[in-house]
Structures are given as structure tokens and as C-alpha cells.
Amino acid sequence: MRDELTASQREQARLRECLEQILQEVEAKAPALKRQREQYDAALDHVEDLEHKLASAQQENDRYAERVRQKPAIDESSLVLLNVSLLDLGCVPTTATCSAAGAHAGAARDSVAPARWAM
């Protein structure tokens, strides 16, 4: 009985030492774990900020894209002037069909197309 008691006391002492060692390891790692947690939280905040900036940039891009879709690349009067200028420079269209120019230019320049030009 006494041997069992002594063995039990030794086992308890060994377990206390193990628990003490584990506690020391945890306490030693605590500052690093705390620092990691703070860095993780800061990274999450940064990601959230970047997500907001991305959403804002996407909205701005959508607004610009809509403006581009609504605004013609070149208006009819500019197209007519371009065609007349090209004819004046001696360029001859290799393909013809430009109904927009026909309403504004003279008879010789009515169907000038901006597609391809030859000198």
C-alpha cells in the first residue's frame, strides 16, 4: 500500500513537472502569438479597405464605360470633314459607303468611306 502511495506521489510530481513545462512553453509563445493575432487583425482590416477601394474603382470604371458607350467616337460633321480632307489630299477610298457623309458633303464626296484609303 505504501509502495502504491509512493508511486502515485511520484506520478503526480512528474505530471506537475510536465504541466509546468507546458505552461512555460505557452507563456513563452504568448507574445509571439499575440503579435501574430495583431498582424492578422491588421491584415484583415487592410483587406477590407482594399475591398472597398476595389468596389469604388469598379463603380468608377462602370461609370466611365457607360459614358464611352453613350458618346460616339466621332460625330457626323467631323467624319464629313475628315473625308473631304482626305479627298483634298488625293486619297481615294478603296471601299465606299458612308451614308452619314452623304447628307452634308457635295455630290462628288457623298459616299466617301473612312474604312480604307489609297494614295
C-alpha positions in Angstrom: 0.0 0.0 0.0 2.8 2.3 0.9 4.5 1.5 -2.5 1.3 2.4 -4.3 1.2 5.7 -2.4 4.8 6.5 -3.2 4.3 5.6 -6.9 1.2 7.8 -7.0 3.1 10.7 -5.5 5.9 10.3 -8.0 3.4 10.2 -10.8 1.7 13.4 -9.6 5.1 15.1 -9.3 6.0 14.0 -12.8 2.7 15.3 -14.1 3.1 18.6 -12.3 6.5 19.0 -13.9 5.0 18.3 -17.3 2.2 20.8 -16.7 4.7 23.4 -15.5 6.9 22.8 -18.6 3.8 23.1 -20.9 2.7 26.3 -19.1 6.2 27.8 -19.5 6.2 27.0 -23.2 2.7 28.6 -23.6 3.8 31.7 -21.7 7.0 31.9 -23.8 5.0 31.7 -27.0 2.2 34.1 -25.9 3.9 37.3 -27.0 4.6 35.9 -30.5 1.0 34.6 -30.7 -0.3 38.0 -29.6 1.8 39.7 -32.2 0.6 37.3 -34.9 -3.0 37.9 -33.9 -2.5 41.7 -34.1 -0.9 41.3 -37.5 -3.7 39.1 -38.7 -6.3 41.6 -37.5 -4.4 44.4 -39.2 -4.2 42.3 -42.4 -8.0 41.7 -42.3 -8.6 45.5 -41.9 -6.3 46.1 -44.8 -8.1 43.6 -47.0 -11.4 45.1 -46.1 -10.1 48.6 -47.0 -8.8 47.2 -50.3 -12.2 45.6 -51.0 -13.9 48.9 -50.5 -11.3 50.6 -52.8 -11.8 47.9 -55.4 -15.6 48.3 -55.3 -15.2 52.0 -55.7 -12.8 51.6 -58.6 -15.1 49.2 -60.3 -18.1 51.6 -59.9 -16.0 54.4 -61.4 -14.9 52.1 -64.2 -18.5 51.2 -64.9 -19.5 54.9 -65.0 -16.6 55.7 -67.5 -17.6 52.7 -69.6 -21.2 53.9 -69.7 -20.1 57.4 -70.8 -17.9 55.8 -73.5 -20.9 53.7 -74.7 -23.1 56.8 -74.8 -20.7 59.1 -76.5 -20.0 58.4 -80.2 -16.3 58.1 -81.1 -16.7 60.7 -83.9 -19.6 62.8 -84.8 -21.0 63.1 -88.4 -19.7 66.6 -89.1 -16.2 65.5 -88.1 -16.5 62.4 -90.3 -17.5 64.6 -93.3 -14.6 67.0 -92.7 -12.2 64.1 -92.5 -13.5 62.6 -95.7 -13.3 65.9 -97.5 -9.8 66.5 -96.2 -8.7 63.1 -97.4 -10.1 63.7 -100.8 -8.4 67.0 -101.0 -5.1 65.3 -100.2 -5.7 63.0 -103.1 -6.7 59.9 -101.1 -9.3 57.7 -102.8 -11.4 55.4 -100.8 -11.0 51.7 -101.7 -14.4 50.9 -100.3 -17.3 53.2 -100.4 -20.4 53.5 -98.3 -20.8 56.2 -95.8 -24.4 57.4 -95.6 -23.6 59.9 -92.8 -21.4 61.9 -95.1 -23.8 62.0 -98.0 -26.2 64.4 -96.4 -23.6 67.0 -95.7 -20.9 66.9 -98.4 -21.0 67.8 -102.1 -22.1 65.3 -104.8 -18.6 64.2 -105.6 -17.9 63.5 -101.9 -21.2 61.9 -100.9 -20.3 58.3 -100.5 -16.7 58.6 -99.1 -16.0 55.8 -96.6 -13.4 56.1 -93.8 -12.7 52.4 -93.9 -9.6 52.1 -96.2 -7.8 54.8 -98.2 -5.3 54.6 -101.1 -2.9 57.2 -102.2 
